[in-house]
Amino acid sequence: MARSYRWVSVDPDGSGWSLVRDGQKCARFEVVAFAATLALMLTACGGGAASPTPTATTSSSPSATATTEPATPLPATTEPPVEPTPSSDPTIEQATADILEVYRAWWDARIQFMADPMNEPPELSYHSQDDALVGLREAADLYVYNGIITTGAPVIFPVVSDVSFEASGSATIRDCVDVTNWLPVYVATGDSALAPNQLMRVVSISTAFIYAGRWVIGDTAVYRETSC
């Protein structure tokens, strides 16, 4: 079913505007900044003040509507995440390899989807659930609405940690995403939709869990102001 949106002023002086989906009580989206930050710059908020950076698409947990965000921003870093010392547990080592494979496949599906946001690849829902999936679908809707696509591809440096098999399983993927060659453009003109002063290397934190017997990406948060 098609979604409708409306523009609303979000700054006290009326200088800023956001696109809000009809019926959505408190979902704030900044179009150009969103387009420039990995197709996942959707900010979910509650009844009070707006949530602090980072913004998570969404991404975030076994409930498809829940949003999980770290309580505080991460400190800035200057290098990609450092590979941890390999675990001596072969079960953990195998899970880590499986999670990395899923994470890279999920990224491939993301890139394909944002390049053609009217056509969702089936691999996207196979490799992700919950907010990681919902957030990208909402991102695609907004790309279509604003006539934006992405071109090229990012470079990623994922590192898996905190692998657990308790309950439905869990793991954390810390990444440094280089978007230098993955850029948003307006379809009609070919002009860049990149936000001014947008960082080209940003920190991303994702989580994974076991769903239907396989690891999937459950949520992701992009730290727009944290370089790596």
N, C-alpha and C positions, 0 to 999 in steps of 0.2 A: 504494500500500500504506500503511495507517495506521501512524503512528509512535507509539511509546510513550515515556513520560517518567517520570522519578523525581525526587523532591526530595532534595537533599543539602545538608548544612551546609557553608558555605564560609568562615565566620569561626571563629577559634580558640575563641571563647567560646560558639559555637553559636547566636549571635544572628542570623546571616544565613543565608539559605537560597537555593539556586539550583535551577532546573529543568534537568535534564540528560536528553538523549535517550538511550535504551538503546543501547549499542554505540558511543556517541560518546566517545572516550577523553578529550578535553580541550576540550569546547565548553561555555562558561559563559554562562548567560543570567540576567539579573536582571529579573524579570517586570515590575514596575511601572516601573522606570527605562527599560526597553526600550519599554514602551508609550508613554512620554512623550517619547521621542526619536526620532521619525521612522520608527518601525517598522524600524530598522536597527541596534539596539544589541546585536548578537550579537558576543561577543568570542571570537576564535580564539586558542588559545595552544599552545605547544609543551611540551616535557617539563620546562622549568624554571619560572621565575617567570612570573606572569601578564603579558601584554603591557600596556604603558603606554597611557594615553589618547593617541590616539583609538581607538575601537573601530570596526572596519570590517566592515561587512556585506560584512562579507562583502564591505560590499562590496567582492574586488578582483582584465587580464592574460589572456592567451589560454588559460589552463588553468581549467577549471570548478571545480577544487577548491583552487586556490592562493589565498592571502590576502596582500595587500600592504598594509602599514601604514606611514605615515611614521615615521621613527625618533624624532622629537621632536615634542611638542605645538606647535601654532602659537601665536604671541603673541596676546593678546586685542586685538580691534579695536573701535571704537565706531561705525563706519559700514559700510554695505554695500561690497562690492568696487568699486573704481574702474574704470571702463571704460578699457582700454588705448588708446593711440593707434592708430587704424586702420592696418592694413598697406597698403603701396602695391602689394603683390603681389595681383593679382585672383584668383589660384588660392587663396591663403590666405584672402582675404576671402570667397570663395564657400564654402570649407570651414568657416569660422567660422560663417557663416549656417546652413549645413546642420547643424552640430553643435548649435547653439542650438535649432534646430527639433526635432531628435531628443531633446535633453535635456528640452525642455518637454513633448513628447509622452510621454516616459517618465514624467515626473512625473504627467501626467494619468492614466496607467495605474496608477501607484502609488496615487494617491488613490482611484481606483475600487476597486482590489484591497483596500486596507485598510478601506474602507467595507463591503465584502462579501467577507471573506477566504476564503469557501468557493468563490468563483467567480473564477478567474483570467482577466482579459481577454486576448485574443490579442495585443493591442498590446504587452503587457509583454515577451513573448519576442521580438517583432519589433524592439523598440528597445533591448533589453539582452541581454547574455550573461554568462557566467562568474559572478563573485561578486555582481555587481549583481542578477542574476536569481535565483541560488541563495539569496542572503540574504533577498530579499523573500518567496520561497516558504517559507523556514523561519520568517520572521516571521509570515506568514499562518497557518502551522500552530500557532504558539504563541498567536496571537490567538484562534483557534478553541478551543484547549484551555482558555484562561482566560476565554472568553466576552467578548472585547473587540472593539470596532470603533472606527474613527475617524469623527468627524463634521466637516463643514466642509472647508476647504481652506487650505493654507499660501500665503504670498506668497514668491516666489523672486526673486533678483537675480543670475542667473548671468553669469559673465564667462569667455570662452574664451581660452586662451593656449597657447603652446608647440605649435602645430600642426606636425606633421611627417608626411611621406609615406614615410619610410623603413620598410622591412619591411612590417608590416601597418598602418602609420600609427599616430599617437598624438596626443592632445591632452589638456589639463587644463581642467577646469571648476571654478572657484572660485565658491562661492555663499554668500550669507547667507540662511538660511531662517527666515522668520518664521512660527512655528506658533501664534501667538496665537489664531487661529480654526480651527485643525486639532487637535482634541482627542480623546484616547482615552477611551472610556466603557465601563462594564460593561453589556452588553445586558440582563441580567436586572433591573437596578435603575435604570439610567440614571445611576448615580453616576460621578464622574470617576475615571479610572485614572491621572491625572497624578501624577508623582512630586513630593514636596515640594520647593519651591525650584527647580523646573525652569526653566531659562532659556527665554525665549520667542523669542529670536533666536540661532541657532547657526551656526557656520561648517561648511560641508560642502565636501569636495574630492572630485571624481569624475574619472575618466579615460574617454576614448573611443578606440576603434580601428575599423579598417575590417573588416567581416565580410560576406562574400557580396556584396561590391560596395557596401556602404552603411556609414555611420557608426553605431556602437552604443555604448551605455554599458557599460563593462567592469567597473568597480568604483567604490565610493563609500565615503567615510569621514566620519563625523559627529563633530565635536568638541563633546562635551556640555558642557564647562566653558569654552568659548571663545565669548563673546558677540560680536556684530557690529552 
